[in-house]
Amino acid sequence: MNAITRPTSAAQAPAGRGPFAFLARDFTASIVVFLVAMPLCMGIAVASGVSPEKGLVTGIIGGLIVGLFAGSPLQVSGPAAGLAVIVFDFVNTHGLAALGPVLILAGVIQLAAGALRMGGLFRSISPAVVHGMLAGIGALIVIGQFHTLFDAKPMSSGPDNLAAMPARLLGLSPWNLQAAELALFIGLVTIGTMIAWDRFKPQRLKLVPGALLGVLAATLIAWGFGLDIARVAVPESLAAAIELPGDGFLGTLMDPAMIVAAIAIAFIASAETLLSAAAVDRMHDGVRTDYNKELRAQGVGNFLCGAAGALPMTGVIVRSSANVQAGAKTRTSAVLHGVWILGFVALLPWLLREIPMAALGGVLVVTGWKLVSLQHVRHLFTQHGYLPAAIWVVTFVLVVSTDLLTGVLAGIAMSLLELVPHRRQLKLDVDERHEDTHSHIGLAGVASFLHLTRLLETLEKLPAGRKVHLDLGSLKALDHTASETLSDWLNRRRGAGDDISVTDPGRVLKSA
């Protein structure tokens, strides 16, 4: 039995190519990512209940610092819609001054998790829980930003925001156009522009982001007609947006509620980052993600965001997918997008002050709506049955009606129900046999999320181009988390042209 050859290291460049071989492609990709990131950074800050420049500071740190050290070279980091709800609740309850110390602690937790090589564990979270959480977050963003469309502030909870929606609509008057009516018009212009662009954009302009065009159209109308509606508040200098932790820094961290909040932020940010990194890996054939390195880089980023009084960050799929689609080849693109944000904020703050708040609300309504993917729950039901679909529904409902952490923990607890029928025998045996040109991987027992880290390590160390036979004939059961993960791996390797055969007599791998 011969040892297999490992793939080229992430740090190594292809033969004959220096560090600047892809500079032109990375340069153009960075501009695309910058144009996507600008409205999202500000909009997510608004959805989080803080001033827009806080989101821009996080975007700068995500590009300039995290981009340099990320374990996923093509992933872009910045403020994420997935944390907007938890930050909004935290700021309302504890105040903005407490957010910095909590983010510093969350960053330390992520650093420790990366150092302890726990990156793979976050990939074991049930897809039903993750997508149910994201759908719940999306619904809360839509419900909350509905009020921003009227130049009003969102309430402190999802049910309160939902209950106040009819009064907003009934309070409108087409015969007496005041700030609320004008702001709603601007918000609808933004939403309409984004939807129309996504549907009808020409192929040669597919990389131009709809969010940018929506904000640009709304800003030009508000400026041209001199509409008296709320605009983005930006400080005179970027330094004014940075708030260092105060004297009570250590005292804040002694509060048990702060520790719980830091753990929750670290957990959710890590899960969203690593799941996003896995999705980015499926979009390209380049260097694979080093999950522990990515986790450490995110820890450094959130530590610095806390020190600067900014928003928490994660790796974000919208900006990352734009980066890949724009042709980025190295981490240079992510770093440069941070440079462009920094330059824009430093040199053109007056332009940002012309952007209507309702326009950012419109961007977030569309962004939140896209997170509510009913297609995923239909896929879970069709491929895996009632329980995974029920996990999605319970997670979604509890995130919207109670809080994010309760929804996630309930979803994870329900995931354990898949193991109950096999509770006496949960062992998974992995048989590896490697020859010069091909490998045989045999699985026997029960494949579940409990074994996912080990299983992924086995599969992902197989070099590209190697012929692989995956034997699932001796599996007694396969939960939906392991099934989705194996299907993703199979589809990616086959999509890259690899010869992968599967023995699966019972068709337990339904989604491949």
Buried (B, 14 or more C-beta within 10 A) or exposed (E): EEEBEEBBEBEEBEEEEEEEBBBEBBEBBBBBBBBBBBBBBBBBBBBBBBBBBBBBBBBBBBBBBBBBBBBBBBBBBBBBBBBBBBBBBBBBEBEBBBBBBBBBBBBBBBBBBBEEEBBBBBBBBBBBBBBBBBBBBBBBBBBBBBBBBBBBEBBBBBEEBBEBEEEBEEEEEEEEEEBBBBBBBBBBBBBBBBBEBBEEBEEEEEBBBBBBBBBBBBBEBBEEEEBEBBBBEBEEEBEEBBBEBEEEBEEBBEBEEBBEBBBBBBBBBBBBBBBBBBBBBEBBEBBBBBBBBBBBBBBBBBBBBBBBBBBBBBBBBBBBBBBBBBBBBBBBBBBBBBBBBBEBBEEEBEEBEEBBBBBBBBBBBBBBBBBBBEEBBEBBBEBBEEBBBBBBBBBBBBBBBBBBBEBBBBBBEBBBEBBEEBEEEBEBEBEEEBEEEBBBBBBBBBBBBBBBBEBBEBBBEBEEEBBBBBBBEEBBBBBBBBBBBBBBBBBBBEEEEBEBEBEBEEEBBBBB
